[in-house]
Amino acid sequence: MNRKDTNRLNMVDSTVSYCDLNAADTAGIPAFATTVTAIKAKLVLVNSLNQIGTGTSKGVTTDTNLLRKTMTDLALKCANATKGFANSTNNNTLKALVNFSKSKLDSYSKEDVDDVCEGIHDATNANIAGATNYGATATDVTDLQAAITVYRTATQNPRQAIISKSQAIKQAIQMVREVVSDLLVGQLDVMANTLLLSNADFVNGYHQAREVIDLGSSSAKVRGTVKDINDVPLKFVVFTIYETGTATKVAEVKTDIKGKYAATKLPAGNFDFAWTLSGYKTVKETDVHISAGKDLRRKIVMDAAITREGDLAMGIFANIDLTGVGDTITQVTITAKDSPMHFYATNNPASAAGVVFLEVPAGMSITKTITEFATAVGFSGVNTFLNVQNSGVVAGHWGITFE
């Protein structure tokens, strides 16, 4: 297999393992377990074909009992579908060719069971148009032939028509692609998504297991676009990746004129993301998982920052209306022009200065995180109004920006 298909196979293995470990979460969806079982059967063949493709054509080191079960399960599916078709057309000759039960197949010796399965394969293949209406598919017939070939190789059956390494790899690749397109995308993914409202943790873990990780690469990439609420690209937005829960930077890049950015050669792990631009509210994501070799994408929309400003005569107070500021603020910038200003919090639109205040000297600008600012001005569950006082001897202009 090439690297791309090997990565897909590893993803399928991870998904099946995750589903097995969390079987209780999907117990209410009977078809979920059935689909997982079907994937496991495919994986038995894929892994065995891989061993043939990378080893010799004389035997495969694997569980021959498991291979036999996989082969006979497929044979029974094809036999039952073909028998149903035979019954519908009163074709007793065809019915006799496929009239097998599980116990009957299990009773055959290891030297004979593959020949019986071969007969079922041939009968189903010759009547696939009719058998399809009764539960068998062309893929089932193909898989059965692969199962027979692998079983014969594993048991070193001298009647086996030797399968070449290239044929084995080709069949393995085809099976992996069928698993992804038919059983994962077509069935398991949509069933998992039905649990999004009732069990979001399971669904998130499932999709994380479904990520195709490039094992040929130890680094990852985060890329995307940043636009404003009017869908206009924003340039010079700073995208920063931090170690989770810290201020330690892992990477930092800026958007181009089209609002695009890309942080490359990133280690795997969990990280915090931040998108910042003067005049806009900062956007953050915390504890984001980045898988090795994964290309993670983010499309970000940034809201304009909220600004309040005004003029104050000496000794005069102003109440700042914070309606609509919201809960997404991460930093505050306050300015004073011509005269120093005191910013403080009170329990009403007061006309007297608060005990705790933040002074901004004339002609200065101070930027603080929202937590630092709240502490500096005395915000609390009681003091919910923000006020400003001109503490100088001349008129001045104040400004406050929430980002």
C-alpha positions as a Markdown table, in Angstrom:
| # | Residue | x | y | z |
|---|---|---|---|---|
| 1 | Met | 0.0 | 0.0 | 0.0 |
| 2 | Asn | 1.1 | 3.5 | -0.6 |
| 3 | Arg | 1.3 | 6.0 | 2.3 |
| 4 | Lys | -2.1 | 7.5 | 1.6 |
| 5 | Asp | -3.9 | 4.2 | 1.7 |
| 6 | Thr | -1.9 | 3.0 | 4.8 |
| 7 | Asn | -3.0 | 6.2 | 6.6 |
| 8 | Arg | -6.7 | 5.4 | 5.7 |
| 9 | Leu | -6.3 | 1.9 | 7.0 |
| 10 | Asn | -4.9 | 3.2 | 10.3 |
| 11 | Met | -7.9 | 5.5 | 10.5 |
| 12 | Val | -10.3 | 2.7 | 10.0 |
| 13 | Asp | -8.5 | 0.6 | 12.7 |
| 14 | Ser | -8.7 | 3.6 | 15.1 |
| 15 | Thr | -12.4 | 4.2 | 14.4 |
| 16 | Val | -13.3 | 0.5 | 15.0 |
| 17 | Ser | -11.3 | 0.5 | 18.3 |
| 18 | Tyr | -13.1 | 3.7 | 19.4 |
| 19 | Cys | -16.5 | 2.2 | 18.6 |
| 20 | Asp | -15.6 | -1.0 | 20.5 |
| 21 | Leu | -14.5 | 0.9 | 23.6 |
| 22 | Asn | -17.7 | 3.0 | 23.5 |
| 23 | Ala | -20.2 | 0.3 | 22.5 |
| 24 | Ala | -22.6 | 1.3 | 25.2 |
| 25 | Asp | -23.0 | 4.7 | 23.7 |
| 26 | Thr | -24.4 | 3.2 | 20.4 |
| 27 | Ala | -26.4 | 0.4 | 22.0 |
| 28 | Gly | -29.6 | 2.1 | 21.0 |
| 29 | Ile | -28.7 | 1.9 | 17.3 |
| 30 | Pro | -28.7 | -1.8 | 16.3 |
| 31 | Ala | -27.4 | -1.2 | 12.8 |
| 32 | Phe | -24.3 | 0.5 | 14.3 |
| 33 | Ala | -22.9 | -2.7 | 15.7 |
| 34 | Thr | -23.8 | -4.6 | 12.5 |
| 35 | Thr | -21.9 | -2.1 | 10.5 |
| 36 | Val | -18.9 | -2.2 | 12.8 |
| 37 | Thr | -18.9 | -6.0 | 12.5 |
| 38 | Ala | -18.9 | -5.7 | 8.7 |
| 39 | Ile | -15.9 | -3.4 | 8.8 |
| 40 | Lys | -14.0 | -5.8 | 11.0 |
| 41 | Ala | -14.6 | -8.6 | 8.5 |
| 42 | Lys | -13.2 | -6.4 | 5.8 |
| 43 | Leu | -10.2 | -5.6 | 7.9 |
| 44 | Val | -9.4 | -9.3 | 8.4 |
| 45 | Leu | -9.1 | -9.6 | 4.6 |
| 46 | Val | -7.2 | -6.3 | 4.2 |
| 47 | Asn | -4.6 | -7.2 | 6.8 |
| 48 | Ser | -4.1 | -10.6 | 5.3 |
| 49 | Leu | -3.8 | -9.3 | 1.8 |
| 50 | Asn | -1.3 | -6.8 | 3.0 |
| 51 | Gln | 0.8 | -9.6 | 4.5 |
| 52 | Ile | 0.8 | -11.4 | 1.2 |
| 53 | Gly | 1.7 | -8.2 | -0.6 |
| 54 | Thr | 4.6 | -7.5 | 1.6 |
| 55 | Gly | 5.8 | -11.1 | 2.2 |
| 56 | Thr | 5.7 | -14.2 | 0.2 |
| 57 | Ser | 3.0 | -16.1 | -1.6 |
| 58 | Lys | 3.5 | -19.2 | 0.5 |
| 59 | Gly | 1.5 | -18.7 | 3.5 |
| 60 | Val | 0.4 | -15.9 | 5.8 |
| 61 | Thr | 1.1 | -15.6 | 9.5 |
| 62 | Thr | -2.4 | -15.0 | 10.7 |
| 63 | Asp | -5.4 | -16.5 | 12.5 |
| 64 | Thr | -6.7 | -19.1 | 10.1 |
| 65 | Asn | -9.8 | -19.7 | 12.2 |
| 66 | Leu | -10.7 | -16.1 | 11.9 |
| 67 | Leu | -10.1 | -16.2 | 8.1 |
| 68 | Arg | -12.3 | -19.3 | 7.8 |
| 69 | Lys | -15.1 | -17.5 | 9.7 |
| 70 | Thr | -14.8 | -14.4 | 7.5 |
| 71 | Met | -14.9 | -16.6 | 4.4 |
| 72 | Thr | -17.9 | -18.7 | 5.5 |
| 73 | Asp | -19.8 | -15.7 | 6.8 |
| 74 | Leu | -19.5 | -14.1 | 3.3 |
| 75 | Ala | -20.3 | -17.4 | 1.7 |
| 76 | Leu | -23.5 | -17.8 | 3.7 |
| 77 | Lys | -24.6 | -14.2 | 2.8 |
| 78 | Cys | -24.1 | -15.0 | -0.9 |
| 79 | Ala | -25.7 | -18.4 | -0.5 |
| 80 | Asn | -28.9 | -17.1 | 1.2 |
| 81 | Ala | -29.3 | -14.3 | -1.3 |
| 82 | Thr | -28.9 | -16.6 | -4.3 |
| 83 | Lys | -31.2 | -19.2 | -2.7 |
| 84 | Gly | -33.8 | -16.6 | -2.3 |
| 85 | Phe | -33.5 | -15.7 | -6.0 |
| 86 | Ala | -33.6 | -19.4 | -6.9 |
| 87 | Asn | -36.8 | -19.9 | -4.9 |
| 88 | Ser | -38.4 | -17.0 | -6.6 |
| 89 | Thr | -37.8 | -18.5 | -10.1 |
| 90 | Asn | -38.3 | -22.2 | -9.1 |
| 91 | Asn | -34.7 | -22.9 | -10.1 |
| 92 | Asn | -34.0 | -26.1 | -8.1 |
| 93 | Thr | -30.7 | -26.7 | -9.8 |
| 94 | Leu | -29.4 | -23.3 | -8.6 |
| 95 | Lys | -30.9 | -23.8 | -5.2 |
| 96 | Ala | -29.0 | -27.1 | -4.8 |
| 97 | Leu | -25.7 | -25.3 | -5.5 |
| 98 | Val | -26.2 | -22.8 | -2.7 |
| 99 | Asn | -28.3 | -24.7 | -0.1 |
| 100 | Phe | -25.9 | -24.5 | 2.8 |
| 101 | Ser | -26.4 | -23.6 | 6.5 |
| 102 | Lys | -23.8 | -22.4 | 8.9 |
| 103 | Ser | -23.6 | -25.7 | 10.7 |
| 104 | Lys | -23.2 | -27.5 | 7.4 |
| 105 | Leu | -20.3 | -25.2 | 6.3 |
| 106 | Asp | -18.7 | -25.6 | 9.7 |
| 107 | Ser | -18.7 | -29.4 | 9.3 |
| 108 | Tyr | -16.4 | -29.4 | 6.3 |
| 109 | Ser | -12.7 | -30.0 | 6.8 |
| 110 | Lys | -10.2 | -27.2 | 6.4 |
| 111 | Glu | -9.1 | -28.8 | 3.1 |
| 112 | Asp | -12.7 | -28.9 | 1.7 |
| 113 | Val | -14.5 | -25.8 | 3.0 |
| 114 | Asp | -12.8 | -23.4 | 0.6 |
| 115 | Asp | -13.9 | -25.5 | -2.4 |
| 116 | Val | -17.5 | -25.4 | -1.1 |
| 117 | Cys | -17.3 | -21.6 | -0.7 |
| 118 | Glu | -15.8 | -21.4 | -4.2 |
| 119 | Gly | -18.9 | -23.1 | -5.6 |
| 120 | Ile | -21.2 | -20.7 | -3.7 |
| 121 | His | -19.1 | -17.8 | -5.1 |
| 122 | Asp | -19.4 | -19.1 | -8.7 |
| 123 | Ala | -23.2 | -19.6 | -8.4 |
| 124 | Thr | -23.8 | -16.2 | -6.9 |
| 125 | Asn | -21.5 | -14.5 | -9.4 |
| 126 | Ala | -23.3 | -16.1 | -12.3 |
| 127 | Asn | -26.7 | -14.9 | -10.9 |
| 128 | Ile | -25.7 | -11.6 | -9.3 |
| 129 | Ala | -28.4 | -9.6 | -11.1 |
| 130 | Gly | -31.1 | -11.7 | -9.4 |
| 131 | Ala | -29.2 | -12.2 | -6.1 |
| 132 | Thr | -28.8 | -8.5 | -5.6 |
| 133 | Asn | -32.5 | -8.2 | -5.0 |
| 134 | Tyr | -32.2 | -10.6 | -2.1 |
| 135 | Gly | -29.3 | -9.1 | -0.2 |
| 136 | Ala | -26.0 | -9.9 | -1.9 |
| 137 | Thr | -23.9 | -7.3 | -3.8 |
| 138 | Ala | -21.2 | -7.5 | -6.4 |
| 139 | Thr | -18.8 | -6.3 | -3.6 |
| 140 | Asp | -19.8 | -9.3 | -1.5 |
| 141 | Val | -18.9 | -11.6 | -4.4 |
| 142 | Thr | -15.5 | -9.9 | -4.8 |
| 143 | Asp | -14.8 | -10.1 | -1.1 |
| 144 | Leu | -15.8 | -13.7 | -1.0 |
| 145 | Gln | -13.2 | -14.5 | -3.7 |
| 146 | Ala | -10.6 | -12.6 | -1.8 |
| 147 | Ala | -11.5 | -14.4 | 1.4 |
| 148 | Ile | -11.1 | -17.8 | -0.3 |
| 149 | Thr | -7.8 | -16.8 | -1.8 |
| 150 | Val | -6.4 | -15.5 | 1.5 |
| 151 | Tyr | -7.7 | -18.6 | 3.4 |
| 152 | Arg | -6.0 | -20.9 | 0.9 |
| 153 | Thr | -2.8 | -18.9 | 1.1 |
| 154 | Ala | -2.9 | -19.0 | 4.9 |
| 155 | Thr | -3.5 | -22.8 | 5.0 |
| 156 | Gln | -1.0 | -23.4 | 2.2 |
| 157 | Asn | -3.6 | -25.2 | 0.2 |
| 158 | Pro | -1.9 | -26.7 | -2.9 |
| 159 | Arg | -5.0 | -26.2 | -5.0 |
| 160 | Gln | -4.7 | -22.4 | -4.7 |
| 161 | Ala | -4.1 | -20.4 | -7.8 |
| 162 | Ile | -1.2 | -18.3 | -6.6 |
| 163 | Ile | -2.1 | -14.6 | -6.0 |
| 164 | Ser | 0.7 | -12.2 | -6.9 |
| 165 | Lys | 1.9 | -9.5 | -4.5 |
| 166 | Ser | 0.6 | -6.8 | -6.7 |
| 167 | Gln | -2.8 | -8.4 | -6.9 |
| 168 | Ala | -3.0 | -8.7 | -3.2 |
| 169 | Ile | -2.1 | -5.1 | -2.6 |
| 170 | Lys | -4.6 | -3.9 | -5.3 |
| 171 | Gln | -7.4 | -5.9 | -3.6 |
| 172 | Ala | -6.4 | -4.5 | -0.2 |
| 173 | Ile | -6.5 | -0.9 | -1.4 |
| 174 | Gln | -9.9 | -1.4 | -3.1 |
| 175 | Met | -11.3 | -2.9 | 0.1 |
| 176 | Val | -10.1 | 0.0 | 2.3 |
| 177 | Arg | -11.7 | 2.5 | -0.1 |
| 178 | Glu | -14.9 | 0.6 | 0.0 |
| 179 | Val | -14.9 | 0.6 | 3.8 |
| 180 | Val | -14.4 | 4.3 | 3.9 |
| 181 | Ser | -16.9 | 5.3 | 1.2 |
| 182 | Asp | -19.6 | 2.7 | 1.9 |
| 183 | Leu | -19.4 | 1.6 | 5.5 |
| 184 | Leu | -17.9 | 4.7 | 7.2 |
| 185 | Val | -19.1 | 7.7 | 5.1 |
| 186 | Gly | -22.3 | 6.0 | 3.9 |
| 187 | Gln | -23.4 | 4.4 | 7.2 |
| 188 | Leu | -21.4 | 4.7 | 10.4 |
| 189 | Asp | -20.8 | 8.5 | 10.2 |
| 190 | Val | -24.5 | 9.3 | 9.7 |
| 191 | Met | -25.5 | 7.0 | 12.6 |
| 192 | Ala | -22.9 | 8.6 | 14.9 |
| 193 | Asn | -24.2 | 12.0 | 14.0 |
| 194 | Thr | -27.7 | 11.1 | 15.3 |
| 195 | Leu | -26.2 | 11.2 | 18.8 |
| 196 | Leu | -24.9 | 14.8 | 18.5 |
| 197 | Leu | -27.6 | 16.3 | 20.7 |
| 198 | Ser | -27.8 | 13.5 | 23.3 |
| 199 | Asn | -24.1 | 12.5 | 23.4 |
| 200 | Ala | -21.8 | 15.2 | 21.9 |
| 201 | Asp | -18.7 | 13.8 | 23.7 |
| 202 | Phe | -19.1 | 10.4 | 21.9 |
| 203 | Val | -19.6 | 12.1 | 18.6 |
| 204 | Asn | -16.6 | 14.4 | 19.0 |
| 205 | Gly | -14.4 | 11.5 | 20.0 |
| 206 | Tyr | -15.7 | 9.5 | 17.0 |
| 207 | His | -14.8 | 12.2 | 14.5 |
| 208 | Gln | -11.4 | 12.6 | 16.1 |
| 209 | Ala | -10.8 | 8.9 | 15.5 |
| 210 | Arg | -12.0 | 9.3 | 12.0 |
| 211 | Glu | -9.3 | 11.8 | 11.2 |
| 212 | Val | -6.8 | 10.5 | 8.6 |
| 213 | Ile | -3.4 | 11.1 | 10.1 |
| 214 | Asp | -0.4 | 11.3 | 7.8 |
| 215 | Leu | 2.1 | 9.0 | 9.6 |
| 216 | Gly | 4.7 | 10.0 | 7.0 |
| 217 | Ser | 4.7 | 13.5 | 8.6 |
| 218 | Ser | 5.3 | 14.3 | 12.2 |
| 219 | Ser | 4.1 | 17.9 | 11.9 |
| 220 | Ala | 0.8 | 19.5 | 11.3 |
| 221 | Lys | -0.7 | 22.7 | 9.8 |
| 222 | Val | -3.4 | 25.1 | 10.7 |
| 223 | Arg | -4.7 | 27.4 | 7.9 |
| 224 | Gly | -7.8 | 29.3 | 6.9 |
| 225 | Thr | -9.3 | 32.7 | 6.3 |
| 226 | Val | -10.4 | 35.7 | 8.4 |
| 227 | Lys | -13.2 | 38.0 | 7.4 |
| 228 | Asp | -15.5 | 40.6 | 9.0 |
| 229 | Ile | -19.2 | 40.3 | 9.4 |
| 230 | Asn | -19.7 | 41.7 | 5.9 |
| 231 | Asp | -17.6 | 38.9 | 4.4 |
| 232 | Val | -14.7 | 41.3 | 3.7 |
| 233 | Pro | -11.2 | 39.7 | 4.1 |
| 234 | Leu | -9.1 | 41.1 | 6.9 |
| 235 | Lys | -5.4 | 41.5 | 6.5 |
| 236 | Phe | -2.7 | 41.7 | 9.2 |
| 237 | Val | -4.8 | 39.6 | 11.6 |
| 238 | Val | -2.4 | 38.0 | 14.0 |
| 239 | Phe | -3.1 | 34.3 | 14.5 |
| 240 | Thr | -1.3 | 32.9 | 17.6 |
| 241 | Ile | -1.0 | 29.4 | 18.8 |
| 242 | Tyr | -0.3 | 28.9 | 22.5 |
| 243 | Glu | 0.5 | 25.9 | 24.7 |
| 244 | Thr | -2.9 | 25.1 | 26.3 |
| 245 | Gly | -3.6 | 27.2 | 29.4 |
| 246 | Thr | -0.4 | 29.2 | 29.1 |
| 247 | Ala | 1.0 | 32.3 | 27.4 |
| 248 | Thr | 3.8 | 30.3 | 25.8 |
| 249 | Lys | 3.6 | 30.9 | 22.0 |
| 250 | Val | 4.0 | 27.9 | 19.7 |
| 251 | Ala | 3.6 | 29.8 | 16.4 |
| 252 | Glu | 2.4 | 33.2 | 15.2 |
| 253 | Val | 1.5 | 34.3 | 11.6 |
| 254 | Lys | -0.5 | 37.1 | 10.0 |
| 255 | Thr | -3.2 | 37.1 | 7.3 |
| 256 | Asp | -2.4 | 38.3 | 3.8 |
| 257 | Ile | -4.4 | 40.8 | 1.7 |
| 258 | Lys | -7.0 | 38.0 | 1.0 |
| 259 | Gly | -7.4 | 37.3 | 4.7 |
| 260 | Lys | -5.6 | 33.9 | 4.4 |
| 261 | Tyr | -3.1 | 32.5 | 6.9 |
| 262 | Ala | -1.2 | 29.3 | 7.5 |
| 263 | Ala | 0.8 | 28.1 | 10.4 |
| 264 | Thr | 3.0 | 25.1 | 9.4 |
| 265 | Lys | 5.4 | 22.6 | 10.9 |
| 266 | Leu | 3.4 | 22.4 | 14.1 |
| 267 | Pro | 3.8 | 19.7 | 16.7 |
| 268 | Ala | 0.9 | 17.4 | 17.6 |
| 269 | Gly | -1.0 | 18.1 | 20.8 |
| 270 | Asn | -3.6 | 20.3 | 22.4 |
| 271 | Phe | -3.3 | 24.1 | 22.0 |
| 272 | Asp | -5.1 | 27.4 | 22.4 |
| 273 | Phe | -5.8 | 29.6 | 19.4 |
| 274 | Ala | -6.2 | 33.4 | 19.2 |
| 275 | Trp | -7.0 | 35.8 | 16.3 |
| 276 | Thr | -6.3 | 39.5 | 17.1 |
| 277 | Leu | -6.6 | 42.7 | 15.1 |
| 278 | Ser | -6.7 | 46.3 | 16.4 |
| 279 | Gly | -10.3 | 47.6 | 16.1 |
| 280 | Tyr | -11.8 | 44.1 | 16.3 |
| 281 | Lys | -12.9 | 41.7 | 19.1 |
| 282 | Thr | -10.4 | 39.0 | 19.7 |
| 283 | Val | -11.5 | 35.4 | 18.7 |
| 284 | Lys | -10.3 | 32.5 | 20.8 |
| 285 | Glu | -10.5 | 28.7 | 20.8 |
| 286 | Thr | -9.1 | 26.7 | 23.7 |
| 287 | Asp | -7.8 | 23.1 | 24.0 |
| 288 | Val | -7.9 | 22.4 | 20.3 |
| 289 | His | -6.4 | 19.0 | 19.3 |
| 290 | Ile | -3.9 | 18.9 | 16.5 |
| 291 | Ser | -3.0 | 15.5 | 15.1 |
| 292 | Ala | 0.3 | 14.7 | 13.6 |
| 293 | Gly | 0.2 | 15.2 | 9.8 |
| 294 | Lys | -3.2 | 16.8 | 10.0 |
| 295 | Asp | -4.2 | 19.9 | 8.0 |
| 296 | Leu | -6.6 | 21.7 | 10.3 |
| 297 | Arg | -8.7 | 24.5 | 8.9 |
| 298 | Arg | -10.5 | 27.5 | 10.5 |
| 299 | Lys | -12.8 | 30.1 | 8.9 |
| 300 | Ile | -13.0 | 33.0 | 11.3 |
| 301 | Val | -15.5 | 36.0 | 11.4 |
| 302 | Met | -14.4 | 38.9 | 13.5 |
| 303 | Asp | -16.7 | 41.6 | 15.0 |
| 304 | Ala | -15.7 | 45.2 | 15.2 |
| 305 | Ala | -14.5 | 46.4 | 18.6 |
| 306 | Ile | -16.9 | 48.5 | 20.7 |
| 307 | Thr | -15.7 | 52.0 | 21.3 |
| 308 | Arg | -17.1 | 54.7 | 23.7 |
| 309 | Glu | -15.6 | 58.2 | 23.9 |
| 310 | Gly | -16.5 | 61.8 | 25.0 |
| 311 | Asp | -15.3 | 65.2 | 26.3 |
| 312 | Leu | -15.3 | 66.1 | 30.0 |
| 313 | Ala | -14.8 | 69.5 | 31.8 |
| 314 | Met | -12.6 | 69.6 | 34.9 |
| 315 | Gly | -14.1 | 67.6 | 37.8 |
| 316 | Ile | -17.0 | 66.3 | 35.8 |
| 317 | Phe | -18.2 | 62.7 | 35.8 |
| 318 | Ala | -19.6 | 60.6 | 32.9 |
| 319 | Asn | -21.4 | 57.2 | 33.0 |
| 320 | Ile | -20.3 | 54.7 | 30.3 |
| 321 | Asp | -23.1 | 52.6 | 28.8 |
| 322 | Leu | -21.8 | 49.1 | 28.3 |
| 323 | Thr | -25.0 | 47.7 | 26.9 |
| 324 | Gly | -24.2 | 45.3 | 24.0 |
| 325 | Val | -20.6 | 44.9 | 24.9 |
| 326 | Gly | -21.2 | 41.1 | 25.4 |
| 327 | Asp | -19.1 | 38.3 | 26.9 |
| 328 | Thr | -16.5 | 37.9 | 24.2 |
| 329 | Ile | -14.3 | 40.8 | 25.3 |
| 330 | Thr | -10.7 | 39.8 | 26.0 |
| 331 | Gln | -8.9 | 43.2 | 26.4 |
| 332 | Val | -9.7 | 46.9 | 27.1 |
| 333 | Thr | -7.8 | 50.0 | 25.9 |
| 334 | Ile | -8.4 | 53.3 | 27.6 |
| 335 | Thr | -7.1 | 56.7 | 26.6 |
| 336 | Ala | -6.9 | 60.2 | 28.0 |
| 337 | Lys | -6.2 | 63.4 | 26.0 |
| 338 | Asp | -5.4 | 66.8 | 27.5 |
| 339 | Ser | -6.3 | 65.9 | 31.0 |
| 340 | Pro | -5.9 | 62.7 | 33.2 |
| 341 | Met | -8.9 | 60.5 | 33.6 |
| 342 | His | -10.0 | 58.1 | 36.4 |
| 343 | Phe | -12.0 | 55.0 | 35.4 |
| 344 | Tyr | -13.9 | 53.2 | 38.2 |
| 345 | Ala | -16.8 | 50.9 | 38.8 |
| 346 | Thr | -19.8 | 51.7 | 41.0 |
| 347 | Asn | -23.2 | 50.2 | 41.8 |
| 348 | Asn | -25.1 | 53.0 | 40.0 |
| 349 | Pro | -24.4 | 55.9 | 37.6 |
| 350 | Ala | -22.6 | 57.7 | 40.4 |
| 351 | Ser | -21.4 | 61.3 | 40.5 |
| 352 | Ala | -18.6 | 60.6 | 43.0 |
| 353 | Ala | -15.4 | 58.7 | 42.4 |
| 354 | Gly | -15.1 | 55.1 | 43.4 |
| 355 | Val | -12.7 | 53.9 | 46.0 |
| 356 | Val | -10.9 | 51.7 | 43.4 |
| 357 | Phe | -10.0 | 53.4 | 40.2 |
| 358 | Leu | -7.5 | 53.3 | 37.3 |
| 359 | Glu | -5.9 | 56.5 | 36.4 |
| 360 | Val | -4.8 | 57.3 | 32.8 |
| 361 | Pro | -2.4 | 60.2 | 32.6 |
| 362 | Ala | -3.0 | 62.9 | 30.0 |
| 363 | Gly | -1.9 | 62.0 | 26.5 |
| 364 | Met | -1.5 | 58.3 | 27.5 |
| 365 | Ser | -3.2 | 55.0 | 26.4 |
| 366 | Ile | -3.3 | 51.8 | 28.6 |
| 367 | Thr | -4.3 | 48.3 | 27.4 |
| 368 | Lys | -5.2 | 45.6 | 29.8 |
| 369 | Thr | -6.8 | 42.2 | 29.6 |
| 370 | Ile | -10.5 | 42.2 | 30.6 |
| 371 | Thr | -9.5 | 40.4 | 33.9 |
| 372 | Glu | -6.8 | 42.9 | 34.7 |
| 373 | Phe | -9.1 | 45.8 | 33.9 |
| 374 | Ala | -11.9 | 44.5 | 36.1 |
| 375 | Thr | -9.6 | 44.2 | 39.0 |
| 376 | Ala | -8.1 | 47.6 | 38.5 |
| 377 | Val | -11.5 | 49.5 | 38.4 |
| 378 | Gly | -13.2 | 47.3 | 41.0 |
| 379 | Phe | -15.8 | 45.5 | 38.9 |
| 380 | Ser | -17.9 | 43.0 | 40.9 |
| 381 | Gly | -21.4 | 41.5 | 41.1 |
| 382 | Val | -22.4 | 44.7 | 42.9 |
| 383 | Asn | -20.4 | 47.3 | 41.0 |
| 384 | Thr | -21.7 | 46.9 | 37.5 |
| 385 | Phe | -21.5 | 50.5 | 36.1 |
| 386 | Leu | -18.3 | 51.9 | 34.6 |
| 387 | Asn | -17.7 | 55.6 | 35.1 |
| 388 | Val | -15.1 | 58.1 | 34.2 |
| 389 | Gln | -14.0 | 61.4 | 35.9 |
| 390 | Asn | -11.8 | 64.2 | 34.6 |
| 391 | Ser | -9.3 | 64.5 | 37.5 |
| 392 | Gly | -7.3 | 67.3 | 35.8 |
| 393 | Val | -7.6 | 71.1 | 35.8 |
| 394 | Val | -8.6 | 71.5 | 32.1 |
| 395 | Ala | -11.1 | 69.9 | 29.8 |
| 396 | Gly | -10.1 | 66.6 | 28.3 |
| 397 | His | -11.2 | 63.8 | 26.0 |
| 398 | Trp | -11.6 | 60.1 | 27.1 |
| 399 | Gly | -11.9 | 56.9 | 25.1 |
| 400 | Ile | -12.4 | 53.2 | 25.9 |
| 401 | Thr | -12.3 | 50.3 | 23.4 |
| 402 | Phe | -13.5 | 46.8 | 24.1 |
| 403 | Glu | -11.8 | 44.1 | 21.9 |
